Amino acid sequence: STISKQVAALETELGVKLFDRSTRKASLTPEGEALYPEAAALLSQIKAIKTHADALALGGRRKINIIALPFVGNLNFYVPIFTFEDSHLNCEVTLTEMEDNELYKKIAAKDYDIAICYFDPESIGAGVQFHPIIENEMVAAIHKSNPLSQEKVIKPEMLDKVNVMGTQDFNTLKKVYELYFKKFNSKPHVIFRSRPQTLLGAAAAKKSIALLDRLHVNMFRTPADISIVPFSPTLKCAVGIAVDEDKADDPIIQELIDALSKA
């Protein structure tokens, strides 16, 4: 409703109708189409002014804001980031770790320069370039007292109506698993949700099977009585670098993306 009011105010100020809202999905009017290139150029100029102002506020230095999911440390990204900063004395690079829901909100608001995250088209949205770095494999953490721990792979039907544990609602892995099981018409019974490290501990306590991923399993010490079993068909989720299309052509941003991609 706030956006609708702002659009209406802009249309009143310009004296032309910009959007046709007679259908379910709004579309640009011919007048809106004609004014769009000028509006896009104006937004680009505003962003350039903001970037320049940020540099002036830092005494001529440029600030690059990287946001990342908490597994970033396990990807060895800190070394290329610090190396880049050491070789670019006019740049100040900040890296802030945050959970999925907060990170994707910042992407939607364009409140970032580079994001290190899962590839989730629904959360990332249009206008964002994604550079995949690794294919993160989904796995099951199973206590060795459970017969399924002896399996080489877990097929989706093996977990139909079986008690399992999963990540929190805001975690992208939850969506990945839900789509996977839905595809194979399997319905595991999720009895507990928490952070990956907590799920590993709960699996060790024989609470139930934990649905996790390789990245998080590798971040924490896996208890000796836990087996890590992959799925078949293989279930993977790309992890990589997201950048807004408006910044993708920036040579400094591209240089940092290249450094991270080679880590």
C-alpha positions in Angstrom: 0.0 0.0 0.0 2.9 2.4 0.7 4.4 1.8 -2.8 0.9 2.3 -4.3 0.6 5.7 -2.6 4.1 6.7 -3.7 3.3 5.8 -7.3 0.0 7.7 -7.2 1.8 10.7 -5.8 4.4 10.5 -8.5 1.8 10.2 -11.2 0.0 13.3 -9.8 3.2 15.3 -9.8 4.2 14.3 -13.3 0.6 14.6 -14.7 0.7 11.2 -16.5 -0.4 7.7 -15.6 2.7 5.5 -15.3 1.1 2.1 -14.5 -1.9 0.2 -15.8 -3.4 -1.4 -12.6 -6.6 -2.6 -14.2 -5.3 -6.2 -14.3 -3.9 -8.4 -11.5 -0.3 -7.6 -12.5 0.5 -4.0 -13.0 2.3 -3.0 -16.2 3.8 0.2 -17.6 1.6 2.5 -19.7 3.0 3.9 -22.9 3.9 7.0 -21.0 5.6 4.9 -18.3 7.5 3.1 -21.0 8.7 6.4 -22.5 9.8 7.8 -19.1 11.4 4.6 -17.8 14.9 5.0 -19.5 15.2 8.5 -18.0 14.1 7.3 -14.6 16.6 4.4 -14.7 19.4 6.8 -15.6 18.4 9.1 -12.8 18.5 6.2 -10.3 22.0 5.3 -11.6 23.2 8.9 -11.0 21.7 8.9 -7.5 23.6 5.6 -6.7 26.8 7.1 -8.1 26.4 10.2 -5.8 25.8 7.9 -2.8 28.9 5.9 -3.6 30.9 9.1 -4.0 29.5 10.5 -0.7 30.4 7.3 1.1 34.0 7.6 -0.2 34.2 11.2 0.9 32.9 10.2 4.4 35.8 7.7 4.6 38.4 10.3 3.7 38.4 9.3 0.0 38.2 5.6 0.7 35.5 3.4 -0.8 33.4 1.1 1.4 32.4 -2.3 0.1 29.7 -4.1 2.1 29.7 -7.9 2.0 26.8 -9.8 3.6 27.1 -13.5 4.1 25.4 -16.5 5.6 27.2 -17.9 8.7 29.0 -20.7 6.8 31.2 -18.1 5.1 34.2 -19.0 7.3 34.2 -22.5 6.1 34.6 -21.4 2.5 38.0 -19.7 3.1 36.7 -16.4 2.0 38.4 -14.3 4.7 41.9 -14.7 3.1 40.9 -13.2 -0.3 38.9 -10.5 1.4 41.8 -9.3 3.6 44.3 -9.8 0.7 42.0 -7.6 -1.5 41.8 -4.9 1.2 45.6 -4.9 1.7 46.1 -4.4 -2.0 43.4 -1.7 -2.3 44.3 0.9 0.3 41.5 3.1 -1.0 38.9 0.5 -0.1 37.4 -0.6 3.2 35.7 -4.0 3.0 33.2 -5.0 5.7 31.8 -8.5 6.1 28.7 -9.1 8.1 27.3 -12.6 8.8 23.6 -12.9 9.1 20.8 -15.5 8.9 19.0 -16.2 5.6 15.8 -14.1 6.2 17.8 -11.0 7.1 20.3 -11.5 4.2 17.6 -11.9 1.5 15.8 -8.8 2.9 18.9 -6.8 2.4 19.3 -8.1 -1.2 15.7 -7.1 -1.9 16.4 -3.6 -0.5 19.7 -3.4 -2.4 21.4 -2.7 0.9 24.6 -4.5 0.1 27.4 -4.7 -2.5 28.1 -8.5 -2.5 26.2 -11.3 -0.9 27.5 -14.8 -0.2 24.4 -17.1 -0.1 22.5 -20.1 -1.4 20.9 -19.8 -4.8 17.3 -19.3 -4.1 15.6 -17.7 -7.2 12.4 -16.9 -5.2 14.4 -15.0 -2.5 17.0 -13.4 -4.7 14.5 -12.1 -7.3 15.1 -10.4 -10.6 17.8 -7.9 -11.3 20.5 -9.9 -9.4 23.4 -11.8 -10.9 24.4 -15.0 -9.2 27.9 -16.6 -9.5 27.9 -20.2 -8.3 31.0 -21.4 -6.5 30.2 -24.8 -5.0 27.3 -27.3 -5.1 26.4 -27.9 -1.5 25.2 -31.5 -1.0 22.3 -32.3 1.4 22.9 -35.2 3.8 21.3 -37.0 6.7 23.0 -37.2 10.1 21.9 -40.6 11.6 22.8 -42.2 14.9 24.6 -45.6 14.3 22.0 -47.4 16.4 19.5 -46.6 13.6 19.6 -49.2 10.7 19.4 -46.4 8.1 22.9 -45.3 9.2 24.3 -48.4 7.4 22.8 -47.4 4.1 25.1 -46.0 1.4 22.4 -43.5 0.4 19.1 -42.4 1.7 16.2 -42.5 -0.8 13.3 -40.1 -0.2 10.8 -42.9 0.2 12.9 -44.3 3.1 11.9 -41.2 5.2 8.2 -41.2 4.4 6.3 -40.8 7.6 9.6 -41.1 9.5 10.5 -38.7 12.4 13.2 -36.2 11.3 14.7 -32.9 12.4 15.3 -29.9 10.2 16.6 -26.4 10.1 14.6 -23.3 11.2 11.8 -22.0 9.1 13.9 -19.0 7.8 16.7 -21.3 6.6 16.9 -21.9 2.9 17.7 -25.6 3.5 14.2 -26.1 4.8 12.8 -25.0 1.4 15.3 -27.2 -0.4 14.3 -30.3 1.5 10.6 -29.6 1.2 10.7 -29.3 -2.6 12.8 -32.5 -2.8 10.4 -34.7 -0.7 7.4 -33.2 -2.4 8.8 -34.2 -5.8 9.0 -37.8 -4.7 5.7 -37.7 -2.8 7.5 -38.5 0.5 6.3 -36.9 3.7 8.8 -37.1 6.6 7.4 -36.0 10.0 9.5 -33.0 11.3 9.4 -33.2 15.1 12.1 -30.6 15.8 13.7 -27.5 14.2 16.9 -25.7 15.2 20.4 -24.6 14.1 22.6 -27.1 12.3 25.0 -27.6 15.3 22.1 -28.2 17.6 20.6 -30.8 15.1 23.9 -32.7 15.1 23.8 -32.8 18.9 20.2 -33.9 18.9 21.0 -36.7 16.4 23.8 -37.9 18.7 21.3 -38.0 21.5 19.1 -40.3 19.4 16.3 -37.8 19.1 15.9 -38.6 15.4 17.5 -38.1 12.0 18.8 -34.7 11.2 18.5 -33.2 7.7 21.6 -31.1 7.0 24.2 -30.1 4.4 27.9 -30.8 3.9 28.9 -27.2 4.6 27.4 -27.1 8.1 28.5 -30.7 8.9 32.1 -29.7 8.0 31.9 -26.7 10.2 31.3 -28.7 13.4 32.8 -31.8 15.0 30.6 -34.7 14.0 30.1 -37.1 17.0 31.7 -40.5 16.6 28.4 -42.3 16.8 26.9 -40.4 13.9 26.9 -41.5 10.2 26.6 -38.8 7.5 24.7 -40.3 4.6 24.0 -38.6 1.2 20.7 -38.7 -0.6 19.8 -40.5 -3.9 18.9 -39.0 -6.2 21.6 -36.5 -5.2 20.2 -33.3 -3.6 22.3 -30.2 -3.9 22.0 -26.5 -3.5 24.3 -24.0 -5.2 26.3 -21.6 -3.0 27.8 -18.5 -4.5 28.0 -14.8 -4.9 25.0 -12.5 -5.6 25.4 -9.0 -6.8 22.9 -6.4 -8.1 23.0 -5.9 -11.8 23.5 -2.2 -11.3 26.8 -2.9 -9.6 27.9 -6.0 -11.6 29.9 -3.8 -14.1 31.8 -2.0 -11.4 35.5 -3.0 -11.9 36.3 -3.0 -8.2 33.2 -5.1 -7.4 34.1 -7.5 -10.2 37.7 -7.8 -9.1 36.6 -8.8 -5.6 34.1 -11.3 -7.0 36.9 -12.8 -9.1 39.1 -13.1 -6.0 36.3 -14.8 -4.0 35.5 -17.2 -6.9 39.1 -18.4 -6.9 39.2 -19.0 -3.1 
